[in-house]
Amino acid sequence: MKDDEEKIFRVSDKLVMGVVGDSGDTTQFAEYIAKNIQLYKMRNGYELGPTAAANFTRRNLAEYLRSRTPYFVNILMGGYDKENGPELYFMDYLASSVKVPFAAHGFGGYLSLSIMDRYHKKDLTEEQAYEVLQKCVKEVHKRLFVSLPNFQVTVVNRDGIKVLPVIDSSSSK
Amino acid sequence: MASERYSFSLTTFSPSGKLVQIEYALAAVAAGGTSVGIKASNGVVIATENKHKSILYDEHSVNKVEMITGHIGMVYSGMGPDYRLLVTQARKMAQQYYLMYHEPIPTAQLVQRVAAVMQEYTQSGGVRPFGVSLLICGWDEGRPYLFQCDPSGAYFAWKATAMGKNFNNGKTFLEKRYTEELELDDAVHTAILTLKEGFEGQMTADNIEVGICDASGFRRLEPAHVKDYLANIP
């Protein structure tokens, strides 16, 4: 079975979106949003900021929710805004959207959220944040009833999007 | 609506390559009340003459200077009823943008959308072009914007401009008076002076309208406020 599925999509130069849920829905919805964000850029000559992009995504989720073809996806959207700095949005399949300092989806989230609550601070550096993520994954590997071996890590900052090393079962050894 | 019955456009090319209906629409604009717009370093001013044909008119009940959103305002030269339609549509488009993106519509985008509507009416069945030119002023991303929309659907960004009656004289006057360092107060003064150039009769706070747009948004000036500016005019 696949253990290296790419679930984090590049939406624009300084915006990424992690999507989980029904297979098919995830890719379809992610690509739909990403291409529409690019279309805005083509039409208007500049890219949508993270807040506007998150609202656009949520609006689409909300409209499809009460149609015959809702998207059963949960999303974490992260972006960097020139004026407001880094922003993280938590969205779920019921079209809720909220800006948060840290978030998690899925069963692993029940464990990770407590870890992040304990170790997260407003002024974490990138290295410190990566370590918090490693602590979360370590807990997931130790206590979760399903095996989730690998975790992809992506950073968005003022310089753009960067991929950090995958956190796998070796990080907790 | 006539456009449901006519499947062909009434705006067609002449042998010389002109769209005569648009030329005529521009003539309707040039016959309308003068309006001016000036971009200052810290804001934009738009102003127009609003002369009434009789003293029985209830002044200030109907305005030419209208707010589209908190940060965008509009004025016109030409046919009032056509303007009303564009104001309503512009307001709706601005709100639709906000609904989708949860941020105020950038001025340039609103202008693009309004201009697209105006263009549609030059190429759709059974309709005529709008008999108005619009001046749209806005403030976003920390800077002022001033745009003009024509009946053809063309739009232009201006530092300062005039439309309607005597627009040529107005533009010449502005070319001499405009500087990049103009502040909003001076710009209002200059705008009123420009209006005065072609004004027939006595100019009062009740027969002109002034709107300003700056970092704190768009607002139409109260007649009392306009009166203060007029007091400084010779």
Interface residues (C-beta under 8 A of the other chain):
Chain A: N44 L48 G49 T51 A52 N55 F56 R59
Chain B: L99 M100 Y101 H102 E103 P106 A108 Q109
